[in-house]
Amino acid sequence: MRKWGIFLALLMLFSFMLPGAQASNHNGFDHKTRFKTGLEQLLSHEMKVLKGKKVGLITNPTGVDRNLNSIVDVLYNHPDVELKALYGPEHGVRGSAQAGEYVEFYNDPKTGLPVYSLYGATKKPTPEMLEGIDVLVFDIQDVGTRFYTYIYTMAYAMEAAKENDIPFVVLDRPNPLGGKEVEGPVLDPAYSSFVGLYPIPLKHGMTVGELAKLFNKEFDIDADLKVVEMKGWKRSWSYEDSGLQWVLPSPNMPTKDTALVYPGSALIEGTNVSEGRGTTKPFELIGAPFINGDQLAEKLNKEALPGVTFRAASFTPASSKHAGKLSHGVEIHVKDERLFQPVLTGITLVKSIHDLYPNEFEFRAEDSRGISFFDLLAGNGWVREYIETGRTVDEIVSRYNQELEDFKDLRKKYLLY
């Protein structure tokens, strides 16, 4: 018997050492058998909300199941679903349009379904676009940042659904930045735009389903809303913990690392400095022809910002700002995403470039209202004013941290996980 005991112990040890034996993540959670996205929950438990109905679908390339099959194809071929029309946000249903590019009506080449653009002549579905539709479904991966436009496509579509007496279904997905931390200024409604429609902070810490519930209740949309919740998602998770593959939500969001820095480094879009569009590392590479990369990296590293370091880098953007011109600056390297504060990092980056190169650095021009695109991204006019008048980063952070407390209280009512 003792020999059998030793044999079984050795067998268990050997099996534990086999590749794939430790399939669970650091939380002891089996991705494959336990965690499910809203789409997977819909297909396995919630198909009654679509059965026998004419369905309109708002999606893009991120609307996929665990095997990377598009929700367009999954629903089009489902025996209980009559998929009638597709609606595309910025970049289109198949992700073929660049940032800001006007998208026309067309027919999906794979299914032949009509594709109505929500980033063309209108950002809100018209009654004509919704004719014959019994239910609208939204399935798009968000990136956890206020100025990413997909969440406002969702909000406008919810308004249209309410106005046309159509139920609205959101298939929830993980926030790739996690769901615990919030950071940055809360938008001033005077600066409302399609890159910031409602008063939420830059890093909001909510899923699209949670945002849909908040928008619906707090901003008087009052749609007939159903959120198909995920199963097993934890707010403390990184995106990797979900076990999902990363699919580009937009052409300049190639990796999860891009999403991680985006809430702060995208503020550079409101200046004459390149945010790395036209390179292989948008929002991680920051620079301009007038910057000394070593000087900027040294200044930023002296700030000892949590969870991040900066490396001097040179690059030549193939498109967008400074296209074809050798630019110098830094690459942002996140060392510990649990400690990393993207908004603090982004504001420090903008202020450092402003202070080092006052004769060359510029915020984008103001419009007729005196509002710069930087202000729309920041969600207010005072961050730019503080930078221009020599106020410190600590003063900026102290001011927006006061605004965050009320949002944190509001947010608690809509958290699903």
Disulfide bonds with the S-S distance in Angstrom:
none
